[in-house]
Amino acid sequence: MCCRVKDGRIPLRNQSSISVVHAGAGASTTPLRHEGEYEVAQSDGTPGNSALRESVAALRDNPRATVLVIGGGINGIGTFRELALNGVDVALVERGDYVSGASSASSHMIHGGIRYLENGEFRLVNEGVHERNGLLKIAPHYVKPLQTTIPIYSTFSGILAAPLRFLTHKSGKPQERGALLIKVGLTLYDFFSRDGGTVPRHQFHGRKRSLNELPQLDPKIKYTATYFDASVHEPERLALDVLHDALIGGKKARAANYVEAVGADEKGVVLRDRESGEEFTFAADVVVNVSGPWTDFTNTALGTSTTFMGGTKGSHIVLDNPELVEACEGREMFFEHSDGRIVLIYPLKGRVMVGTTDIDADPTKPAVCTEEEIDYFFELVSHVFPAIPVNRSQIVFKFSGIRPLPRHDDEAPGFVSRDYRIEPSTLPGNGSPVLSLVGGKWTTFRALSEHLSNEVFTRIGVTRRVSTVKTAIGGGKGFPRTDASRAQWISQHRSSLSSARTGQLLERYGTRAKEVIEALVDGHDEALTFDKDFTTGEVRYLAQHESVVHLIDLVMRRTNHAFTGGLSRELLEELAEHTGAVLGWDDATRVSEVDATIAHLKEYNGVDVGGTSVQTPTAVPVS
């Protein structure tokens, strides 16, 4: 498909979107530290590791590709996969770790975006529910149905304000939406969800039945509305599966993290390995700038000044509160507070995640969850579950990210479009086309990547050979969907491991657990001393096969250790020992990696790692 360019822009046509997108390789000319970055000093005091990594050497030694993708968040990786599976010679670089920027700060939801109906973004909602239904089929190991309940306090509230918001895209006077308005919205949402998916239609219940099902709810409610969307419990791991598909399925696909675009010359884009400091020029027929909120900075580094982006900050906190977990009854509570903002209370991984905010943000500054936001979150919980106490001692993790939204003026943050557009330009040095992605949302990364890739195909004269609409992602291929098929898979693949351990790995990695099991059986493996749910062999496997460069990559994006509050200094030291054994760290590097990880977690995630081991929610025998 070819889109005609009008007034220098590619029009919205069959487009998709992404709600949270990763930072990508940005401009070194503007010193930035986004929330996914950190530096590790070597024993000689210089940043990073001096040895050139194999993935970087593969780019330097053959410094040319048909397409260069700048940005390793979910839609950069998704575009990389689309191109690779269609046989394109494509390279991807990411200035931090993969999915360490905005893509890592999602609400862990795969949803059509019911609130976008009020904004009039019907195309976006239609595409969102279509992609949600698709991901439930092609990524069933990480994307699951999510029952969602809206507590409702009035019947008619918001009826007059809603049309004004629709017409002006301004927030107006804050008002909760009443039952009638929510009923209309959910009926429309069901209509958009009719495309062959298995998601049930919404239900409305009165106060008596609502409190019978959810007895801890505020007794002042009048109704509840329940509908289904989907959750993605492991967004980072899903993105890594997408990356793995590209590298395995694309014969000419190369990718490297911790590599940034720092400039351009007559030959192409100048890249810098942030670990060794080495720079080299990389030539490409087409450059795709998928840097999320930092897109303008990447363009500046490449020699073109743009003002496309105007992101907003979204924050979340994670609570260790068993009473709140139980009160949710396995569902997400999704509602509008009296100030007009959409918020959620979401049981996840044995904890409860509460979010989110929508605040104008400066992408040159780190996104951090503030004390005011925490107070706001506690107010939200009390609004829904007034009898359940919450306090700061229960916070095990907090995180923030900047949404890659288009530049907006006086439009209220909550009404800024989550759709996207593609902005074409050229490299000043050699005239190669540059396609910059502006805006989007996580849910529709596959459709967005498909559309963006189609634009690339037009420019390089290639016809699409492979569709990813029904192509399983990573460990979703052959993933068992029933208890019987799950038991059969475990029996066939357990080898010398226990059924419980094999099942744990299946849930953690999907059917790619087969690769992990083979590595564990072939090598020395025993439970970690400070986390019995992980083994030494599993940690080494992740370090060796999943592009781990720093310890923070392992604890934030390859495992759940940070998110669930399961970290201690002893565990970090143990993880560094086994990771370092694979990556060749000396004693000084291991110490610096642990110290840097502790500092990062404290500054950005509110995690103060003490000297005492913290138990994870469950433990499974390793053999």
C-alpha positions as CSV (number, residue, x, y, z in Angstrom):
1,M,0.0,0.0,0.0
2,C,1.3,3.5,-0.9
3,C,0.1,6.6,0.9
4,R,0.3,9.9,-1.1
5,V,2.2,12.7,0.6
6,K,0.3,15.9,0.9
7,D,1.8,19.2,2.3
8,G,4.9,17.2,3.3
9,R,2.9,14.8,5.5
10,I,1.6,11.3,5.0
11,P,-2.1,11.4,5.7
12,L,-3.9,9.3,8.2
13,R,-5.0,6.2,6.3
14,N,-5.2,2.7,7.7
15,Q,-3.1,3.9,10.5
16,S,-2.5,2.4,13.9
17,S,-1.2,3.8,17.2
18,I,1.0,3.2,20.2
19,S,0.3,4.5,23.7
20,V,3.7,4.1,25.1
21,V,6.8,4.0,23.0
22,H,10.4,3.6,23.8
23,A,13.0,6.3,23.7
24,G,15.3,5.0,20.9
25,A,18.6,6.4,19.9
26,G,18.7,10.1,20.4
27,A,20.9,13.1,20.0
28,S,24.1,13.3,21.8
29,T,24.1,17.0,21.0
30,T,21.4,17.4,23.6
31,P,22.5,15.6,26.8
32,L,19.6,13.5,27.9
33,R,19.0,10.8,30.5
34,H,15.7,9.2,30.0
35,E,14.2,7.0,32.6
36,G,15.6,3.8,31.1
37,E,19.2,4.9,31.1
38,Y,22.1,4.7,33.4
39,E,25.9,4.7,33.3
40,V,28.2,2.2,34.9
41,A,31.8,3.1,35.6
42,Q,34.6,0.7,34.9
43,S,37.4,0.2,37.4
44,D,39.4,2.9,35.7
45,G,36.5,5.4,36.1
46,T,35.4,5.5,32.5
47,P,31.8,4.7,31.6
48,G,30.7,1.4,30.2
49,N,32.7,-1.6,28.9
50,S,35.6,-1.1,26.6
51,A,35.3,-4.3,24.6
52,L,33.3,-4.0,21.4
53,R,30.3,-6.3,21.6
54,E,29.5,-8.8,18.9
55,S,26.2,-7.1,18.0
56,V,28.0,-3.7,17.5
57,A,30.9,-5.3,15.6
58,A,28.3,-6.7,13.2
59,L,27.2,-3.2,12.4
60,R,30.6,-1.6,12.3
61,D,32.2,-4.3,10.1
62,N,29.4,-4.1,7.5
63,P,28.2,-0.5,7.9
64,R,25.3,-0.6,5.4
65,A,21.7,-1.8,5.3
66,T,18.7,-1.0,3.1
67,V,16.9,0.4,6.2
68,L,18.2,1.7,9.5
69,V,15.6,1.8,12.4
70,I,16.6,4.2,15.2
71,G,14.7,3.3,18.4
72,G,14.3,0.0,20.2
73,G,10.9,0.5,21.8
74,I,7.9,-1.6,20.9
75,N,7.1,0.1,17.6
76,G,10.7,0.3,16.6
77,I,11.1,-3.4,17.3
78,G,7.8,-4.1,15.7
79,T,8.8,-2.3,12.5
80,F,12.2,-4.1,12.6
81,R,10.3,-7.4,12.7
82,E,8.0,-6.5,9.8
83,L,10.9,-5.6,7.6
84,A,13.1,-8.5,8.7
85,L,10.3,-11.1,8.1
86,N,9.9,-9.7,4.6
87,G,13.5,-10.2,3.7
88,V,14.7,-6.6,4.0
89,D,18.3,-5.9,4.9
90,V,17.5,-4.0,8.1
91,A,19.5,-2.8,11.2
92,L,18.2,-1.4,14.5
93,V,20.0,0.6,17.1
94,E,18.8,1.7,20.5
95,R,20.6,4.2,22.7
96,G,19.7,2.5,26.0
97,D,18.4,-1.0,26.6
98,Y,15.6,-2.4,24.5
99,V,12.1,-1.2,25.8
100,S,13.8,0.8,28.6
101,G,12.1,4.1,27.8
102,A,8.4,4.9,27.4
103,S,7.6,1.3,26.3
104,S,8.6,0.2,29.8
105,A,6.1,2.5,31.5
106,S,2.9,1.1,30.2
107,S,-0.3,0.4,32.2
108,H,0.1,-3.3,31.2
109,M,-3.1,-3.2,29.2
110,I,-4.0,-4.2,25.7
111,H,-7.2,-2.2,25.1
112,G,-9.2,-0.5,22.4
113,G,-9.4,2.7,24.4
114,I,-13.0,3.2,25.5
115,R,-12.4,6.7,26.5
116,Y,-11.2,7.6,23.0
117,L,-14.8,7.4,21.9
118,E,-15.5,10.6,23.6
119,N,-12.6,12.2,21.7
120,G,-14.2,11.1,18.5
121,E,-11.3,8.8,17.6
122,F,-13.5,6.0,16.3
123,R,-10.9,4.7,13.8
124,L,-8.4,4.3,16.6
125,V,-10.9,2.4,18.8
126,N,-11.9,0.2,16.0
127,E,-8.3,-0.7,15.2
128,G,-7.5,-1.0,18.9
129,V,-10.1,-3.7,19.6
130,H,-9.2,-5.5,16.4
131,E,-5.5,-5.6,17.4
132,R,-6.5,-6.6,21.0
133,N,-8.4,-9.6,19.6
134,G,-5.5,-10.4,17.4
135,L,-2.9,-10.3,20.2
136,L,-5.0,-12.6,22.3
137,K,-4.6,-15.1,19.5
138,I,-1.0,-14.6,18.4
139,A,0.6,-13.8,21.8
140,P,-1.5,-15.9,24.2
141,H,1.5,-16.5,26.5
142,Y,1.6,-12.8,27.6
143,V,-1.7,-11.3,26.5
144,K,-4.7,-12.5,28.5
145,P,-8.4,-11.5,28.8
146,L,-8.9,-8.9,31.5
147,Q,-12.2,-8.4,33.3
148,T,-12.6,-4.7,34.0
149,T,-15.2,-3.1,36.3
150,I,-16.3,0.5,36.4
151,P,-17.8,1.7,39.7
152,I,-20.5,4.3,39.0
153,Y,-21.8,6.8,41.5
154,S,-24.6,8.6,39.5
155,T,-27.1,8.0,36.7
156,F,-26.9,11.2,34.6
157,S,-23.6,12.9,35.5
158,G,-21.5,14.1,32.5
159,I,-24.3,14.1,29.9
160,L,-24.0,17.8,29.3
161,A,-20.2,18.0,29.6
162,A,-19.5,15.1,27.3
163,P,-20.6,16.8,24.0
164,L,-18.6,19.9,24.9
165,R,-15.5,17.7,25.5
166,F,-16.1,15.9,22.2
167,L,-16.4,19.2,20.2
168,T,-13.6,21.2,21.9
169,H,-11.2,18.6,23.2
170,K,-10.9,20.6,26.4
171,S,-11.5,19.1,29.8
172,G,-14.1,21.6,31.0
173,K,-15.5,21.3,34.4
174,P,-14.3,18.0,36.0
175,Q,-17.2,15.6,36.3
176,E,-17.5,11.8,36.7
177,R,-19.4,10.0,34.0
178,G,-22.8,8.6,35.0
179,A,-24.4,5.3,34.2
180,L,-26.3,6.6,31.1
181,L,-23.1,7.9,29.5
182,I,-21.1,4.8,30.4
183,K,-23.9,2.6,29.0
184,V,-23.7,4.4,25.6
185,G,-19.9,4.2,25.5
186,L,-19.9,0.5,26.3
187,T,-22.6,-0.3,23.8
188,L,-20.4,1.5,21.1
189,Y,-17.4,-0.4,22.4
190,D,-19.2,-3.7,22.0
191,F,-20.1,-2.7,18.5
192,F,-16.4,-2.1,17.6
193,S,-15.5,-5.5,19.3
194,R,-17.7,-7.5,17.0
195,D,-15.0,-8.6,14.6
196,G,-14.8,-12.3,15.5
197,G,-13.1,-11.9,18.9
198,T,-14.0,-14.0,21.9
199,V,-14.3,-11.1,24.3
200,P,-17.7,-11.1,26.1
201,R,-20.1,-8.1,25.9
202,H,-20.4,-5.7,28.8
203,Q,-22.8,-6.1,31.7
204,F,-24.5,-3.6,34.0
205,H,-25.4,-4.4,37.6
206,G,-27.2,-2.5,40.3
207,R,-25.8,-1.6,43.8
208,K,-26.9,-4.8,45.5
209,R,-25.4,-7.3,43.1
210,S,-22.3,-5.1,42.7
211,L,-21.6,-5.2,46.4
212,N,-22.3,-8.9,46.5
213,E,-19.6,-9.5,43.9
214,L,-17.2,-6.9,45.2
215,P,-18.1,-6.4,48.9
216,Q,-15.2,-4.0,49.6
217,L,-16.4,-1.5,47.1
218,D,-17.6,1.9,48.3
219,P,-21.2,1.4,49.5
220,K,-22.2,4.7,47.9
221,I,-22.0,3.3,44.4
222,K,-25.2,3.0,42.4
223,Y,-24.1,0.6,39.7
224,T,-21.1,-1.2,38.2
225,A,-20.4,-1.8,34.6
226,T,-18.2,-4.8,33.6
227,Y,-16.5,-5.4,30.3
228,F,-13.4,-7.2,29.0
229,D,-10.2,-5.9,27.5
230,A,-6.8,-7.6,27.8
231,S,-3.7,-7.4,29.9
232,V,-0.1,-7.9,29.0
233,H,1.6,-9.0,32.2
234,E,5.1,-9.0,30.7
235,P,5.3,-6.1,28.2
236,E,9.1,-6.1,28.1
237,R,9.3,-9.8,27.5
238,L,6.7,-9.6,24.7
239,A,8.8,-6.9,23.1
240,L,11.9,-9.1,23.4
241,D,10.0,-11.9,21.7
242,V,9.1,-9.6,18.8
243,L,12.9,-8.7,18.6
244,H,13.8,-12.4,18.7
245,D,11.4,-13.2,15.8
246,A,13.1,-10.6,13.7
247,L,16.6,-11.7,14.4
248,I,15.8,-15.4,13.9
249,G,13.4,-14.9,10.9
250,G,15.3,-12.2,9.1
251,K,18.4,-13.4,7.3
252,K,19.7,-9.9,7.0
253,A,18.5,-8.5,10.3
254,R,21.0,-6.9,12.9
255,A,20.3,-5.1,16.1
256,A,22.3,-3.6,18.9
257,N,21.3,-1.9,22.2
258,Y,23.3,0.9,23.8
259,V,24.2,2.4,20.4
260,E,23.0,5.9,19.6
261,A,22.7,8.1,16.5
262,V,24.9,11.1,17.1
263,G,25.0,12.8,13.7
264,A,25.0,12.4,10.0
265,D,27.6,13.0,7.2
266,E,27.7,12.5,3.4
267,K,27.8,8.8,3.8
268,G,25.0,8.2,6.3
269,V,24.2,8.2,10.1
270,V,27.0,8.4,12.6
271,L,26.6,5.8,15.3
272,R,28.3,5.6,18.7
273,D,28.6,2.6,20.9
274,R,27.9,3.9,24.3
275,E,29.9,1.1,26.0
276,S,33.2,1.5,24.1
277,G,32.8,5.0,22.8
278,E,33.6,3.9,19.3
279,E,32.0,5.8,16.4
280,F,31.3,4.8,12.8
281,T,29.2,5.9,9.9
282,F,26.3,3.6,8.9
283,A,24.7,4.0,5.4
284,A,21.1,3.2,4.7
285,D,18.7,3.8,1.8
286,V,15.9,4.8,4.3
287,V,16.2,5.9,7.9
288,V,13.2,5.3,10.2
289,N,13.2,7.5,13.3
290,V,11.1,5.7,16.0
291,S,12.5,7.5,19.0
292,G,9.2,8.1,20.8
293,P,9.1,11.3,22.9
294,W,12.7,11.9,21.9
295,T,12.0,12.0,18.1
296,D,12.8,15.7,17.8
297,F,16.2,15.2,19.5
298,T,17.1,12.4,17.1
299,N,16.2,14.6,14.1
300,T,18.3,17.4,15.5
301,A,21.3,15.0,15.8
302,L,20.7,14.0,12.2
303,G,20.8,17.7,11.1
304,T,17.1,18.6,10.8
305,S,15.2,20.6,13.5
306,T,11.7,19.4,14.1
307,T,9.0,20.2,16.7
308,F,6.7,17.2,16.3
309,M,6.5,15.9,19.9
310,G,4.6,17.1,23.0
311,G,4.4,14.1,25.3
312,T,2.7,13.8,28.7
313,K,3.9,12.0,31.7
314,G,2.2,8.9,33.1
315,S,3.1,7.5,36.6
316,H,2.2,4.3,38.4
317,I,2.8,2.8,41.8
318,V,2.9,-0.9,42.8
319,L,1.6,-1.9,46.2
320,D,2.2,-5.0,48.3
321,N,-1.3,-5.0,49.9
322,P,-2.9,-8.5,50.0
323,E,-6.3,-7.1,51.2
324,L,-6.4,-4.9,48.1
325,V,-5.5,-7.8,45.8
326,E,-8.3,-9.8,47.3
327,A,-10.8,-6.9,47.1
328,C,-10.3,-6.7,43.3
329,E,-11.3,-10.3,42.8
330,G,-8.9,-10.7,39.9
331,R,-10.3,-7.7,37.9
332,E,-9.1,-4.3,37.0
333,M,-11.0,-1.4,38.5
334,F,-11.2,1.3,35.9
335,F,-13.0,4.6,36.5
336,E,-13.1,8.3,36.2
337,H,-12.2,10.3,39.3
338,S,-14.0,13.5,40.2
339,D,-11.2,15.6,38.5
340,G,-12.0,14.0,35.2
341,R,-9.0,11.8,34.9
342,I,-9.2,8.1,34.0
343,V,-7.5,5.8,36.6
344,L,-7.1,2.2,37.3
345,I,-6.5,-0.3,40.2
346,Y,-5.0,-3.4,38.8
347,P,-4.0,-6.7,40.5
348,L,-0.8,-7.9,38.9
349,K,1.9,-10.4,39.8
350,G,0.7,-10.7,43.4
351,R,0.7,-6.9,43.8
352,V,-1.6,-4.1,42.9
353,M,-0.7,-1.4,40.4
354,V,-2.4,2.0,40.7
355,G,-2.2,4.6,38.0
356,T,-2.1,6.7,36.0
357,T,-1.5,10.4,35.6
358,D,-1.5,12.5,32.4
359,I,0.7,15.6,32.9
360,D,2.6,17.7,30.4
361,A,6.2,16.7,30.5
362,D,9.7,18.0,29.5
363,P,11.5,15.1,27.6
364,T,14.9,16.6,28.5
365,K,14.2,15.8,32.2
366,P,13.8,12.3,33.8
367,A,10.2,11.2,34.3
368,V,9.8,10.4,38.1
369,C,6.7,9.7,40.1
370,T,6.3,12.6,42.5
371,E,5.0,12.7,46.1
372,E,1.9,14.6,44.9
373,E,1.1,11.8,42.4
374,I,1.4,9.2,45.2
375,D,-1.0,11.2,47.3
376,Y,-3.4,11.3,44.3
377,F,-3.1,7.6,43.9
378,F,-4.0,7.0,47.5
379,E,-7.0,9.2,47.2
380,L,-8.1,7.1,44.2
381,V,-7.9,3.9,46.1
382,S,-9.9,5.4,49.0
383,H,-12.5,6.6,46.5
384,V,-13.2,3.0,45.4
385,F,-12.2,0.9,48.5
386,P,-12.6,3.3,51.5
387,A,-12.2,0.5,54.1
388,I,-8.8,-0.6,52.9
389,P,-5.9,1.4,54.3
390,V,-3.0,2.2,51.9
391,N,0.3,3.9,52.8
392,R,3.8,4.6,51.5
393,S,5.3,1.6,53.4
394,Q,3.3,-0.7,51.0
395,I,4.9,0.8,47.8
396,V,7.4,-1.7,46.4
397,F,8.0,0.0,43.0
398,K,7.0,3.1,41.2
399,F,7.6,4.2,37.6
400,S,6.9,6.9,35.1
401,G,7.2,7.4,31.4
402,I,6.6,10.1,28.8
403,R,4.0,9.2,26.2
404,P,5.1,9.9,22.6
405,L,2.2,12.2,21.8
406,P,2.1,14.9,19.1
407,R,2.8,18.5,20.0
408,H,-0.3,20.2,21.4
409,D,-1.1,23.7,22.4
410,D,-4.0,24.4,24.7
411,E,-5.6,21.0,24.3
412,A,-6.0,19.2,27.6
413,P,-3.5,16.4,28.0
414,G,-6.2,13.7,28.3
415,F,-7.6,14.8,24.9
416,V,-4.4,14.7,22.9
417,S,-4.7,12.1,20.2
418,R,-3.2,8.7,20.8
419,D,-3.2,8.1,17.0
420,Y,-0.2,8.7,14.9
421,R,1.3,10.2,11.8
422,I,4.4,9.7,9.7
423,E,6.6,12.8,9.0
424,P,8.9,12.5,6.0
425,S,12.2,14.4,5.7
426,T,15.7,13.8,4.3
427,L,19.2,13.4,5.7
428,P,21.0,16.7,5.0
429,G,24.3,14.9,4.2
430,N,23.2,12.5,1.5
431,G,19.5,13.1,0.9
432,S,18.3,9.7,2.1
433,P,14.7,9.7,3.2
434,V,13.9,9.8,6.9
435,L,10.5,8.7,8.2
436,S,9.7,10.0,11.7
437,L,6.9,8.4,13.7
438,V,4.8,10.8,15.8
439,G,2.4,9.5,18.4
440,G,0.7,6.2,18.9
441,K,-0.2,3.6,21.6
442,W,1.2,0.2,22.8
443,T,-1.9,-1.9,21.9
444,T,-1.7,-1.4,18.1
445,F,2.1,-1.8,17.7
446,R,1.7,-4.6,15.2
447,A,-0.7,-2.7,12.9
448,L,1.4,0.5,13.3
449,S,4.5,-1.4,12.4
450,E,2.8,-2.9,9.4
451,H,1.7,0.5,8.1
452,L,5.1,2.1,8.7
453,S,6.8,-0.8,6.9
454,N,4.5,-0.4,4.0
455,E,5.7,3.2,3.7
456,V,9.3,1.8,3.7
457,F,8.4,-0.8,1.1
458,T,7.1,2.0,-1.2
459,R,10.4,3.9,-1.0
460,I,12.7,0.9,-1.6
461,G,10.6,-0.8,-4.3
462,V,9.7,-3.9,-2.3
463,T,6.4,-5.8,-2.3
464,R,5.2,-7.3,1.0
465,R,5.6,-11.1,1.0
466,V,4.6,-11.9,4.6
467,S,1.7,-10.7,6.7
468,T,2.0,-10.7,10.5
469,V,-1.8,-10.5,11.1
470,K,-1.9,-14.2,12.1
471,T,1.8,-14.8,12.7
472,A,2.4,-16.0,16.3
473,I,4.8,-14.0,18.3
474,G,7.7,-15.8,20.0
475,G,6.6,-18.2,22.7
476,G,3.0,-17.7,21.6
477,K,3.6,-20.2,18.8
478,G,1.9,-23.5,19.8
479,F,1.1,-22.2,23.3
480,P,-1.3,-24.6,25.1
481,R,-4.7,-23.0,25.7
482,T,-6.4,-25.7,27.8
483,D,-5.4,-27.5,31.0
484,A,-5.1,-30.7,29.1
485,S,-2.9,-29.3,26.4
486,R,-0.8,-27.6,29.0
487,A,-0.3,-30.8,30.9
488,Q,0.7,-32.6,27.6
489,W,3.2,-29.9,26.8
490,I,4.8,-30.1,30.2
491,S,5.0,-33.9,30.0
492,Q,6.6,-33.7,26.6
493,H,9.2,-31.1,27.4
494,R,10.0,-31.4,31.1
495,S,13.1,-33.6,30.6
496,S,14.7,-34.0,34.1
497,L,12.8,-31.0,35.6
498,S,9.8,-31.3,37.8
499,S,6.4,-30.6,36.3
500,A,6.0,-27.6,38.5
501,R,9.3,-26.1,37.4
502,T,8.5,-26.8,33.7
503,G,5.1,-25.2,34.1
504,Q,6.7,-22.2,35.7
505,L,9.0,-21.8,32.7
506,L,6.1,-22.2,30.3
507,E,4.3,-19.3,32.0
508,R,7.4,-17.2,32.0
509,Y,8.6,-17.7,28.4
510,G,5.8,-19.4,26.5
511,T,6.8,-22.2,24.3
512,R,10.2,-20.7,24.1
513,A,10.7,-22.3,27.5
514,K,11.8,-25.3,25.5
515,E,15.1,-23.5,24.7
516,V,15.5,-22.5,28.4
517,I,14.9,-26.1,29.5
518,E,17.5,-27.5,27.1
519,A,20.0,-25.0,28.4
520,L,19.2,-25.9,32.1
521,V,19.4,-29.6,31.5
522,D,22.7,-29.4,29.6
523,G,24.5,-27.2,32.2
524,H,24.9,-26.8,36.0
525,D,21.8,-25.5,37.6
526,E,20.6,-24.8,41.1
527,A,18.2,-22.4,42.8
528,L,19.5,-19.0,43.7
529,T,20.3,-18.5,47.4
530,F,18.2,-15.3,47.6
531,D,15.4,-16.1,45.2
532,K,14.3,-19.8,45.0
533,D,12.1,-19.0,42.0
534,F,15.1,-18.5,39.8
535,T,18.1,-20.7,39.1
536,T,21.7,-20.0,38.3
537,G,21.3,-21.6,34.9
538,E,18.3,-19.4,34.0
539,V,20.1,-16.2,34.9
540,R,23.1,-17.3,32.8
541,Y,20.7,-18.2,29.9
542,L,19.2,-14.7,30.0
543,A,22.6,-13.0,30.2
544,Q,23.9,-15.0,27.2
545,H,20.9,-15.0,24.9
546,E,18.9,-11.8,25.6
547,S,21.3,-8.9,24.9
548,V,21.9,-8.1,28.6
549,V,24.6,-5.4,28.9
550,H,24.1,-4.2,32.5
551,L,22.6,-5.6,35.6
552,I,19.7,-3.2,35.5
553,D,18.7,-4.8,32.2
554,L,18.2,-8.1,33.9
555,V,16.3,-7.0,37.0
556,M,14.0,-4.5,35.2
557,R,13.3,-6.0,31.8
558,R,14.3,-9.7,31.7
559,T,12.8,-10.6,35.0
560,N,10.1,-9.2,37.5
561,H,12.6,-8.8,40.4
562,A,12.3,-5.0,40.5
563,F,8.6,-4.7,39.7
564,T,7.4,-7.0,42.5
565,G,9.8,-5.7,45.2
566,G,11.8,-8.9,45.4
567,L,15.3,-7.3,45.4
568,S,17.9,-7.2,48.1
569,R,21.5,-6.3,48.0
570,E,22.4,-9.9,48.5
571,L,20.2,-11.0,45.5
572,L,21.7,-8.2,43.3
573,E,25.2,-9.4,44.2
574,E,24.2,-13.0,43.4
575,L,22.6,-12.0,40.1
576,A,25.7,-9.9,39.2
577,E,27.9,-12.9,39.9
578,H,26.2,-15.2,37.5
579,T,25.5,-12.5,34.9
580,G,29.2,-11.4,35.1
581,A,30.3,-14.9,34.6
582,V,28.7,-14.8,31.2
583,L,29.6,-11.3,30.3
584,G,33.2,-11.4,31.6
585,W,32.9,-8.9,34.4
586,D,35.8,-8.6,36.9
587,D,35.2,-8.0,40.6
588,A,35.3,-4.2,40.2
589,T,32.7,-4.3,37.4
590,R,30.4,-6.5,39.4
591,V,30.6,-4.1,42.4
592,S,29.9,-1.1,40.1
593,E,27.0,-2.8,38.4
594,V,25.4,-3.6,41.8
595,D,26.0,0.0,43.1
596,A,24.7,1.6,39.8
597,T,21.6,-0.6,39.9
598,I,20.8,0.3,43.5
599,A,21.3,4.0,42.7
600,H,19.0,3.8,39.7
601,L,16.2,2.0,41.5
602,K,16.3,4.5,44.3
603,E,16.3,7.6,42.1
604,Y,13.7,6.5,39.5
605,N,11.7,3.7,41.1
606,G,11.6,4.6,44.8
607,V,13.2,1.3,45.7
608,D,15.6,1.4,48.6
609,V,17.5,-1.9,48.5
610,G,18.6,-2.8,52.0
611,G,20.8,-5.6,53.2
612,T,18.1,-8.2,54.0
613,S,16.7,-10.6,51.5
614,V,13.0,-10.1,50.5
615,Q,11.0,-13.2,49.7
616,T,9.2,-13.3,46.3
617,P,5.5,-14.2,46.3
618,T,5.9,-17.9,45.5
619,A,8.6,-20.6,45.3
620,V,8.7,-23.5,43.0
621,P,11.1,-26.5,43.4
622,V,13.7,-26.4,40.6
623,S,13.9,-30.1,40.0
